[in-house]
Amino acid sequence: MECAHCAAKPPKAELQKCSICFKWFCQECAYKRIGRDFCSRTCAEFFFFEDEEEG
């Protein structure tokens, strides 16, 4: 288990799993959006704006 962006590993880095793509990321590489952390801008935008493309 390591950060998908910088390859940091525990215990040096605390890792989280992205709720969209399930990749691991550290706090330094996190993309923060409205109180939530994601591994990337793409995942953050998908989480908040996915319904806007329909209908």
Distance bins in CASP14 RR format, pairs under 12 A and 6 or more apart:
PFRMAT RR
TARGET T0000
AUTHOR 0000-0000-0000
RMODE 2
METHOD distances of the structure
MODEL  1
1 7 0 0 0 0 0 1 0 0 0 0 0
1 8 0 0 0 0 0 1 0 0 0 0 0
1 9 1 0 0 1 0 0 0 0 0 0 0
1 10 1 0 0 1 0 0 0 0 0 0 0
1 11 0 0 0 0 0 1 0 0 0 0 0
1 13 0 0 0 0 0 1 0 0 0 0 0
1 14 0 0 0 0 0 1 0 0 0 0 0
1 15 1 0 0 1 0 0 0 0 0 0 0
1 16 0 0 0 0 0 1 0 0 0 0 0
1 17 0 0 0 0 1 0 0 0 0 0 0
1 22 0 0 0 0 0 1 0 0 0 0 0
1 23 0 0 0 0 0 1 0 0 0 0 0
1 24 1 0 1 0 0 0 0 0 0 0 0
1 25 0 0 0 0 0 1 0 0 0 0 0
1 26 0 0 0 0 0 1 0 0 0 0 0
2 8 1 0 0 1 0 0 0 0 0 0 0
2 9 1 0 1 0 0 0 0 0 0 0 0
2 10 0 0 0 0 1 0 0 0 0 0 0
2 12 0 0 0 0 0 1 0 0 0 0 0
2 13 0 0 0 0 1 0 0 0 0 0 0
2 15 1 0 0 1 0 0 0 0 0 0 0
2 23 0 0 0 0 0 1 0 0 0 0 0
2 24 1 0 0 1 0 0 0 0 0 0 0
2 25 0 0 0 0 1 0 0 0 0 0 0
2 26 0 0 0 0 1 0 0 0 0 0 0
2 29 0 0 0 0 0 1 0 0 0 0 0
3 9 1 0 0 1 0 0 0 0 0 0 0
3 10 0 0 0 0 1 0 0 0 0 0 0
3 12 0 0 0 0 1 0 0 0 0 0 0
3 13 1 0 0 1 0 0 0 0 0 0 0
3 14 0 0 0 0 0 1 0 0 0 0 0
3 15 1 0 0 1 0 0 0 0 0 0 0
3 16 0 0 0 0 1 0 0 0 0 0 0
3 17 0 0 0 0 0 1 0 0 0 0 0
3 18 0 0 0 0 0 1 0 0 0 0 0
3 23 0 0 0 0 1 0 0 0 0 0 0
3 24 1 0 0 1 0 0 0 0 0 0 0
3 25 1 0 1 0 0 0 0 0 0 0 0
3 26 1 0 1 0 0 0 0 0 0 0 0
3 27 0 0 0 0 1 0 0 0 0 0 0
3 28 0 0 0 0 1 0 0 0 0 0 0
3 29 1 0 1 0 0 0 0 0 0 0 0
3 30 0 0 0 0 1 0 0 0 0 0 0
3 39 0 0 0 0 1 0 0 0 0 0 0
3 40 0 0 0 0 0 1 0 0 0 0 0
4 13 0 0 0 0 0 1 0 0 0 0 0
4 15 0 0 0 0 1 0 0 0 0 0 0
4 16 0 0 0 0 0 1 0 0 0 0 0
4 17 0 0 0 0 0 1 0 0 0 0 0
4 18 0 0 0 0 1 0 0 0 0 0 0
4 21 0 0 0 0 1 0 0 0 0 0 0
4 22 0 0 0 0 1 0 0 0 0 0 0
4 23 1 0 1 0 0 0 0 0 0 0 0
4 24 1 0 1 0 0 0 0 0 0 0 0
4 25 1 0 1 0 0 0 0 0 0 0 0
4 26 0 0 0 0 1 0 0 0 0 0 0
4 29 1 0 0 1 0 0 0 0 0 0 0
4 30 0 0 0 0 0 1 0 0 0 0 0
4 31 0 0 0 0 0 1 0 0 0 0 0
4 38 0 0 0 0 0 1 0 0 0 0 0
4 39 1 0 1 0 0 0 0 0 0 0 0
4 40 0 0 0 0 1 0 0 0 0 0 0
4 43 0 0 0 0 0 1 0 0 0 0 0
5 13 0 0 0 0 0 1 0 0 0 0 0
5 15 0 0 0 0 0 1 0 0 0 0 0
5 18 0 0 0 0 0 1 0 0 0 0 0
5 23 0 0 0 0 1 0 0 0 0 0 0
5 24 0 0 0 0 1 0 0 0 0 0 0
5 25 1 0 0 1 0 0 0 0 0 0 0
5 26 1 0 0 1 0 0 0 0 0 0 0
5 27 0 0 0 0 0 1 0 0 0 0 0
5 28 0 0 0 0 1 0 0 0 0 0 0
5 29 1 0 1 0 0 0 0 0 0 0 0
5 30 0 0 0 0 1 0 0 0 0 0 0
5 31 0 0 0 0 1 0 0 0 0 0 0
5 38 0 0 0 0 0 1 0 0 0 0 0
5 39 1 0 0 1 0 0 0 0 0 0 0
5 40 0 0 0 0 1 0 0 0 0 0 0
6 12 0 0 0 0 0 1 0 0 0 0 0
6 13 1 0 0 1 0 0 0 0 0 0 0
6 15 0 0 0 0 0 1 0 0 0 0 0
6 24 0 0 0 0 0 1 0 0 0 0 0
6 25 0 0 0 0 1 0 0 0 0 0 0
6 26 1 0 0 1 0 0 0 0 0 0 0
6 27 0 0 0 0 0 1 0 0 0 0 0
6 28 1 0 0 1 0 0 0 0 0 0 0
6 29 1 0 1 0 0 0 0 0 0 0 0
6 30 0 0 0 0 0 1 0 0 0 0 0
6 39 0 0 0 0 0 1 0 0 0 0 0
7 13 0 0 0 0 1 0 0 0 0 0 0
7 15 0 0 0 0 0 1 0 0 0 0 0
7 24 0 0 0 0 0 1 0 0 0 0 0
7 25 0 0 0 0 0 1 0 0 0 0 0
7 26 0 0 0 0 1 0 0 0 0 0 0
7 28 0 0 0 0 0 1 0 0 0 0 0
7 29 0 0 0 0 1 0 0 0 0 0 0
8 14 0 0 0 0 1 0 0 0 0 0 0
8 15 1 0 0 1 0 0 0 0 0 0 0
8 16 0 0 0 0 0 1 0 0 0 0 0
8 24 0 0 0 0 1 0 0 0 0 0 0
8 25 0 0 0 0 1 0 0 0 0 0 0
8 26 1 0 1 0 0 0 0 0 0 0 0
8 27 0 0 0 0 1 0 0 0 0 0 0
8 28 1 0 0 1 0 0 0 0 0 0 0
8 29 1 0 0 1 0 0 0 0 0 0 0
8 30 0 0 0 0 0 1 0 0 0 0 0
9 15 1 0 0 1 0 0 0 0 0 0 0
9 24 0 0 0 0 1 0 0 0 0 0 0
9 26 0 0 0 0 1 0 0 0 0 0 0
10 16 0 0 0 0 0 1 0 0 0 0 0
10 24 0 0 0 0 1 0 0 0 0 0 0
10 26 0 0 0 0 1 0 0 0 0 0 0
10 27 0 0 0 0 0 1 0 0 0 0 0
11 26 0 0 0 0 0 1 0 0 0 0 0
12 26 0 0 0 0 1 0 0 0 0 0 0
12 27 0 0 0 0 0 1 0 0 0 0 0
12 28 0 0 0 0 0 1 0 0 0 0 0
13 24 0 0 0 0 1 0 0 0 0 0 0
13 25 0 0 0 0 1 0 0 0 0 0 0
13 26 1 1 0 0 0 0 0 0 0 0 0
13 27 1 0 0 1 0 0 0 0 0 0 0
13 28 1 0 0 1 0 0 0 0 0 0 0
13 29 0 0 0 0 1 0 0 0 0 0 0
13 30 0 0 0 0 0 1 0 0 0 0 0
14 24 0 0 0 0 0 1 0 0 0 0 0
14 25 0 0 0 0 0 1 0 0 0 0 0
14 26 1 0 0 1 0 0 0 0 0 0 0
14 27 1 0 0 1 0 0 0 0 0 0 0
14 28 0 0 0 0 1 0 0 0 0 0 0
14 29 0 0 0 0 0 1 0 0 0 0 0
14 30 0 0 0 0 0 1 0 0 0 0 0
14 37 0 0 0 0 0 1 0 0 0 0 0
15 22 0 0 0 0 0 1 0 0 0 0 0
15 23 0 0 0 0 1 0 0 0 0 0 0
15 24 1 0 1 0 0 0 0 0 0 0 0
15 25 1 0 0 1 0 0 0 0 0 0 0
15 26 1 0 1 0 0 0 0 0 0 0 0
15 27 0 0 0 0 1 0 0 0 0 0 0
15 28 0 0 0 0 0 1 0 0 0 0 0
15 29 0 0 0 0 1 0 0 0 0 0 0
15 30 0 0 0 0 1 0 0 0 0 0 0
15 37 0 0 0 0 0 1 0 0 0 0 0
15 39 0 0 0 0 0 1 0 0 0 0 0
16 22 0 0 0 0 0 1 0 0 0 0 0
16 23 0 0 0 0 1 0 0 0 0 0 0
16 24 1 0 0 1 0 0 0 0 0 0 0
16 25 1 0 0 1 0 0 0 0 0 0 0
16 26 1 0 0 1 0 0 0 0 0 0 0
16 27 1 0 0 1 0 0 0 0 0 0 0
16 28 0 0 0 0 0 1 0 0 0 0 0
16 29 0 0 0 0 1 0 0 0 0 0 0
16 30 1 0 0 1 0 0 0 0 0 0 0
16 31 0 0 0 0 0 1 0 0 0 0 0
16 32 0 0 0 0 0 1 0 0 0 0 0
16 36 0 0 0 0 0 1 0 0 0 0 0
16 37 1 0 1 0 0 0 0 0 0 0 0
16 38 0 0 0 0 1 0 0 0 0 0 0
16 39 0 0 0 0 1 0 0 0 0 0 0
16 43 0 0 0 0 0 1 0 0 0 0 0
17 23 1 0 0 1 0 0 0 0 0 0 0
17 24 1 0 1 0 0 0 0 0 0 0 0
17 25 0 0 0 0 1 0 0 0 0 0 0
17 26 0 0 0 0 0 1 0 0 0 0 0
17 30 0 0 0 0 0 1 0 0 0 0 0
17 37 0 0 0 0 0 1 0 0 0 0 0
17 38 0 0 0 0 0 1 0 0 0 0 0
17 39 0 0 0 0 1 0 0 0 0 0 0
17 43 0 0 0 0 0 1 0 0 0 0 0
18 24 1 0 0 1 0 0 0 0 0 0 0
18 25 1 0 0 1 0 0 0 0 0 0 0
18 26 0 0 0 0 0 1 0 0 0 0 0
18 29 0 0 0 0 0 1 0 0 0 0 0
18 30 0 0 0 0 1 0 0 0 0 0 0
18 31 0 0 0 0 1 0 0 0 0 0 0
18 33 0 0 0 0 0 1 0 0 0 0 0
18 36 0 0 0 0 0 1 0 0 0 0 0
18 37 0 0 0 0 1 0 0 0 0 0 0
18 38 1 0 1 0 0 0 0 0 0 0 0
18 39 1 1 0 0 0 0 0 0 0 0 0
18 40 1 0 0 1 0 0 0 0 0 0 0
18 41 0 0 0 0 0 1 0 0 0 0 0
18 42 0 0 0 0 0 1 0 0 0 0 0
18 43 1 0 1 0 0 0 0 0 0 0 0
18 44 0 0 0 0 1 0 0 0 0 0 0
18 46 0 0 0 0 0 1 0 0 0 0 0
18 47 0 0 0 0 1 0 0 0 0 0 0
19 25 0 0 0 0 0 1 0 0 0 0 0
19 33 0 0 0 0 0 1 0 0 0 0 0
19 36 1 0 0 1 0 0 0 0 0 0 0
19 37 0 0 0 0 1 0 0 0 0 0 0
19 38 1 0 0 1 0 0 0 0 0 0 0
19 39 0 0 0 0 1 0 0 0 0 0 0
19 43 1 0 0 1 0 0 0 0 0 0 0
19 44 0 0 0 0 0 1 0 0 0 0 0
19 46 0 0 0 0 0 1 0 0 0 0 0
19 47 1 0 0 1 0 0 0 0 0 0 0
19 48 0 0 0 0 0 1 0 0 0 0 0
20 31 0 0 0 0 0 1 0 0 0 0 0
20 33 0 0 0 0 0 1 0 0 0 0 0
20 36 0 0 0 0 0 1 0 0 0 0 0
20 37 0 0 0 0 0 1 0 0 0 0 0
20 38 1 0 0 1 0 0 0 0 0 0 0
20 39 1 0 0 1 0 0 0 0 0 0 0
20 40 0 0 0 0 1 0 0 0 0 0 0
20 41 0 0 0 0 0 1 0 0 0 0 0
20 42 0 0 0 0 1 0 0 0 0 0 0
20 43 1 1 0 0 0 0 0 0 0 0 0
20 44 0 0 0 0 1 0 0 0 0 0 0
20 45 0 0 0 0 1 0 0 0 0 0 0
20 46 1 0 1 0 0 0 0 0 0 0 0
20 47 1 0 1 0 0 0 0 0 0 0 0
20 48 0 0 0 0 0 1 0 0 0 0 0
20 49 0 0 0 0 0 1 0 0 0 0 0
20 50 0 0 0 0 1 0 0 0 0 0 0
21 31 0 0 0 0 0 1 0 0 0 0 0
21 38 0 0 0 0 1 0 0 0 0 0 0
21 39 1 0 0 1 0 0 0 0 0 0 0
21 40 1 0 0 1 0 0 0 0 0 0 0
21 42 0 0 0 0 1 0 0 0 0 0 0
21 43 1 0 1 0 0 0 0 0 0 0 0
21 44 0 0 0 0 0 1 0 0 0 0 0
21 46 0 0 0 0 1 0 0 0 0 0 0
21 47 0 0 0 0 0 1 0 0 0 0 0
22 38 0 0 0 0 0 1 0 0 0 0 0
22 39 0 0 0 0 1 0 0 0 0 0 0
22 43 0 0 0 0 1 0 0 0 0 0 0
23 29 0 0 0 0 0 1 0 0 0 0 0
23 30 0 0 0 0 0 1 0 0 0 0 0
23 31 0 0 0 0 0 1 0 0 0 0 0
23 37 0 0 0 0 0 1 0 0 0 0 0
23 38 0 0 0 0 1 0 0 0 0 0 0
23 39 1 0 1 0 0 0 0 0 0 0 0
23 40 0 0 0 0 1 0 0 0 0 0 0
23 42 0 0 0 0 0 1 0 0 0 0 0
23 43 0 0 0 0 1 0 0 0 0 0 0
24 30 0 0 0 0 0 1 0 0 0 0 0
24 37 0 0 0 0 0 1 0 0 0 0 0
24 39 1 0 0 1 0 0 0 0 0 0 0
25 31 0 0 0 0 1 0 0 0 0 0 0
25 32 0 0 0 0 0 1 0 0 0 0 0
25 37 1 0 0 1 0 0 0 0 0 0 0
25 38 1 0 0 1 0 0 0 0 0 0 0
25 39 1 0 1 0 0 0 0 0 0 0 0
25 40 0 0 0 0 1 0 0 0 0 0 0
25 43 0 0 0 0 1 0 0 0 0 0 0
25 44 0 0 0 0 0 1 0 0 0 0 0
26 37 0 0 0 0 0 1 0 0 0 0 0
26 39 0 0 0 0 1 0 0 0 0 0 0
27 37 1 0 0 1 0 0 0 0 0 0 0
27 39 0 0 0 0 0 1 0 0 0 0 0
28 37 0 0 0 0 0 1 0 0 0 0 0
29 37 0 0 0 0 1 0 0 0 0 0 0
29 38 0 0 0 0 0 1 0 0 0 0 0
29 39 1 0 0 1 0 0 0 0 0 0 0
29 40 0 0 0 0 1 0 0 0 0 0 0
29 41 0 0 0 0 0 1 0 0 0 0 0
30 36 0 0 0 0 1 0 0 0 0 0 0
30 37 1 0 1 0 0 0 0 0 0 0 0
30 38 1 0 0 1 0 0 0 0 0 0 0
30 39 1 0 0 1 0 0 0 0 0 0 0
30 40 0 0 0 0 1 0 0 0 0 0 0
30 41 0 0 0 0 0 1 0 0 0 0 0
30 43 0 0 0 0 0 1 0 0 0 0 0
30 44 0 0 0 0 1 0 0 0 0 0 0
31 37 1 0 0 1 0 0 0 0 0 0 0
31 38 1 0 1 0 0 0 0 0 0 0 0
31 39 1 0 0 1 0 0 0 0 0 0 0
31 40 1 0 1 0 0 0 0 0 0 0 0
31 41 1 0 1 0 0 0 0 0 0 0 0
31 42 0 0 0 0 1 0 0 0 0 0 0
31 43 1 0 0 1 0 0 0 0 0 0 0
31 44 1 0 1 0 0 0 0 0 0 0 0
31 45 0 0 0 0 1 0 0 0 0 0 0
31 46 0 0 0 0 0 1 0 0 0 0 0
31 47 0 0 0 0 0 1 0 0 0 0 0
31 48 0 0 0 0 0 1 0 0 0 0 0
32 38 1 0 0 1 0 0 0 0 0 0 0
32 39 0 0 0 0 0 1 0 0 0 0 0
32 40 0 0 0 0 0 1 0 0 0 0 0
32 41 0 0 0 0 0 1 0 0 0 0 0
32 43 0 0 0 0 0 1 0 0 0 0 0
32 44 0 0 0 0 1 0 0 0 0 0 0
33 39 0 0 0 0 0 1 0 0 0 0 0
33 40 0 0 0 0 0 1 0 0 0 0 0
33 41 0 0 0 0 1 0 0 0 0 0 0
33 42 0 0 0 0 0 1 0 0 0 0 0
33 43 0 0 0 0 1 0 0 0 0 0 0
33 44 1 0 1 0 0 0 0 0 0 0 0
33 45 0 0 0 0 1 0 0 0 0 0 0
33 46 0 0 0 0 0 1 0 0 0 0 0
33 47 1 0 0 1 0 0 0 0 0 0 0
33 48 1 0 0 1 0 0 0 0 0 0 0
33 49 0 0 0 0 0 1 0 0 0 0 0
34 44 0 0 0 0 1 0 0 0 0 0 0
34 45 0 0 0 0 0 1 0 0 0 0 0
34 47 0 0 0 0 1 0 0 0 0 0 0
34 48 1 0 0 1 0 0 0 0 0 0 0
34 49 0 0 0 0 0 1 0 0 0 0 0
35 44 0 0 0 0 0 1 0 0 0 0 0
35 47 0 0 0 0 0 1 0 0 0 0 0
35 48 0 0 0 0 0 1 0 0 0 0 0
36 43 0 0 0 0 1 0 0 0 0 0 0
36 44 1 0 0 1 0 0 0 0 0 0 0
36 45 0 0 0 0 0 1 0 0 0 0 0
36 46 0 0 0 0 0 1 0 0 0 0 0
36 47 1 0 0 1 0 0 0 0 0 0 0
36 48 0 0 0 0 1 0 0 0 0 0 0
37 43 0 0 0 0 1 0 0 0 0 0 0
37 44 0 0 0 0 1 0 0 0 0 0 0
37 47 0 0 0 0 0 1 0 0 0 0 0
38 44 1 0 1 0 0 0 0 0 0 0 0
38 45 0 0 0 0 1 0 0 0 0 0 0
38 46 0 0 0 0 1 0 0 0 0 0 0
38 47 1 0 0 1 0 0 0 0 0 0 0
38 48 0 0 0 0 1 0 0 0 0 0 0
39 46 0 0 0 0 0 1 0 0 0 0 0
39 47 0 0 0 0 0 1 0 0 0 0 0
40 46 0 0 0 0 1 0 0 0 0 0 0
40 47 0 0 0 0 0 1 0 0 0 0 0
41 47 0 0 0 0 0 1 0 0 0 0 0
41 48 0 0 0 0 0 1 0 0 0 0 0
41 49 0 0 0 0 0 1 0 0 0 0 0
42 48 0 0 0 0 0 1 0 0 0 0 0
42 49 0 0 0 0 0 1 0 0 0 0 0
42 50 0 0 0 0 0 1 0 0 0 0 0
43 49 0 0 0 0 0 1 0 0 0 0 0
43 50 0 0 0 0 0 1 0 0 0 0 0
44 50 0 0 0 0 0 1 0 0 0 0 0
45 51 0 0 0 0 0 1 0 0 0 0 0
45 52 0 0 0 0 1 0 0 0 0 0 0
45 53 0 0 0 0 0 1 0 0 0 0 0
46 52 0 0 0 0 0 1 0 0 0 0 0
46 53 0 0 0 0 1 0 0 0 0 0 0
END
